[in-house]
Amino acid sequence: MAQAIFQTDKRIRVGIWGLGRGSTFYRTCGLLNMDVVAGCDYNQHMRDRFAQENPGAFVTDDAAAFLAQDFDAVVLATFCPEHAGDAIACLRAGKHVLSEVTAFHTMAEGVALVEAVEQSGLIYNLAENYPFIAANMWLARRWKEGLFGELMYGEYEYVHECRSLCYTYIDGTPVIPGNQVHHWRSWLNAHYYNTHSLGPMMLISGTRPTRVVSLPGTQRLPGYLTVDAQSKGGIAPSLISMSNGAVVRNLMGATTNDSHIQRLWGTKGSAELVDGRLRLRLGGGGGSPKFEVVPRWDALGELAEATGHGGGDFWVLYYFARQILEGTPAPFDVYTAADCTIPGLLAYRSALENGRPFDVPDFRDPAQRDRFRDDHFAQPRYDTRRGLFSADADETITREFALTMRDLISGAMAYEAYRQWTLVQDDLAEPARKVGVIDALIAALPRLNEVQEAAHKIIAHAPESDGARVLGEMLALSGEEVTRQPGFREQLIRERDALAGAS
Ligand SMILES: NC(=O)c1ccc[n+]([C@@H]2O[C@H](COP(=O)([O-])OP(=O)(O)OC[C@H]3O[C@@H](n4cnc5c(N)ncnc54)[C@H](O)[C@@H]3O)[C@@H](O)[C@H]2O)c1
């Protein structure tokens, strides 16, 4: 990269804590005067990859040894519910922190984090990246210019089914050892992961949340573990009052249609981002003209786009580096991080209490913090180490669980897609679209048949276990009575060829 982004030779020595998601940052660090000098992760395979891609950097599984190294800043991408404690440890070690979302897991942790940042005099940013995709940056700029007036209502969605991530790391590797489940993705209620949708609405409209309410949704998808009626695998909608009097709907969760739809209604105009197309209605009336616009990037945007996640990852790292090098405040300081994180914590509580509304405190104000200093309320955790199988289960069998479950989920989804599209194939606008669905099932079938066998073996060994329950739920979707029939593959090939020939 020839272009110098900052007009200084100063370098920032960076350590990355958590090398799953954390590994997506270090390539961009080089563009932003950042040298990655240390990495830390419990996982051997992630440390190996880090060492390979950052030759000469210190790498360890020991957080204390990591924080004792001589560097300036941490990119913190450890387990989601542990971020506050880990960020405070970094601050105490004298490091600036760029923390992955979300900022904290309880209200008391939020207070502790805000005060640790204040006492340290160091920089804390939240790496909330969704406000910094091209469309949202464009909207934020135009909103500030007054094009849309005041926000009246908004709906942003971060609906992500991610069932297999309950049983794998982010790189798709099954959890090690295989009789355990993911540390937090296996159980965390989706209200807790609320910043990718609320963050953009806040930053675009320049408002902060003031009150939140959520009704419980108790329907769950198969294949998810449960700790209570509000566990992972369901839908998590909340309604939030904003500081200017607007109301927004923040929708997270897991259901059968992943969605990032974004819609904003202002007093002068509206915007909606659907399937990557940004359309505006301008003219001040409900029936005013509605056209698509091309959200052009700010300076550096082209480069940002090339670094992944629609450019968002670049911008959070850029703002962090800029604040360290030049002192310019980044958009997501610890107070904005608290504004964004708190409604998720309180929405979960609201749903548990059948829709009781909660005021959202402003942690800039020490008096408001005081009320939450000892508020340690949190969702009950699933026992990720020992919850799946009882202690006397044979580990040579149960350690096959994570790999089996991962592949059973993908095979079952391939079959279910085939089964359901067959039900409506006569009504398809483009019948040839089903060819891809059949091809995916043909490719998945050999492994699906293997993991059906493997799942039965685990279920027979521990029939009353949670592991057996979720395997059984996915087996039920995998169409065993059809997919294990001799000749099914040949039948699929014939069907595929006939469809492809007809199109
Ligand atoms: N903004 C985004 O687009 C985005 C995308 C993915 C993940 N994330 C966030 O990034 C964070 C990390 O996500 P992930 O997908 O890598 O999942 P993850 O939770 O599996 O990763 C955490 C990693 O940190 C390691 N780790 C945790 N605590 C540690 C400790 N004390 N010492 C050493 N190693 C430790 C784990 O071994 C693991 O590899 C999560 O909080 C997630 O919310 C954000």
The ligand as an ORCA input file, in Angstrom:
! r2SCAN-3c Opt
* xyz 0 1
  N     -18.281     -7.244     14.633
  C     -18.397     -8.361     13.964
  O     -18.745     -8.347     12.812
  C     -18.061     -9.650     14.658
  C     -17.989    -10.841     13.942
  C     -17.638    -12.006     14.639
  C     -17.383    -11.950     16.001
  N     -17.462    -10.776     16.665
  C     -17.168    -10.699     18.098
  O     -15.816    -11.029     18.329
  C     -15.677    -11.781     19.517
  C     -14.919    -13.054     19.223
  O     -15.666    -13.797     18.334
  P     -15.242    -15.168     17.661
  O     -16.131    -15.327     16.522
  O     -13.792    -15.213     17.438
  O     -15.729    -16.228     18.704
  P     -15.157    -16.858     19.997
  O     -15.934    -16.352     21.124
  O     -15.143    -18.308     19.725
  O     -13.671    -16.365     20.073
  C     -13.031    -16.029     21.199
  C     -11.610    -16.501     21.049
  O     -10.888    -15.968     22.117
  C     -10.205    -16.998     22.806
  N     -10.208    -16.612     24.213
  C     -11.272    -16.225     24.931
  N     -10.896    -15.885     26.167
  C      -9.562    -16.079     26.236
  C      -8.608    -15.900     27.268
  N      -8.963    -15.408     28.461
  N      -7.329    -16.209     26.999
  C      -6.967    -16.705     25.785
  N      -7.837    -16.879     24.760
  C      -9.125    -16.562     24.994
  C     -10.976    -18.257     22.535
  O     -10.147    -19.398     22.601
  C     -11.524    -18.029     21.125
  O     -10.677    -18.501     20.128
  C     -17.077    -12.065     20.001
  O     -17.378    -11.307     21.088
  C     -17.968    -11.687     18.871
  O     -19.107    -11.072     19.347
  C     -17.804     -9.625     16.015
*
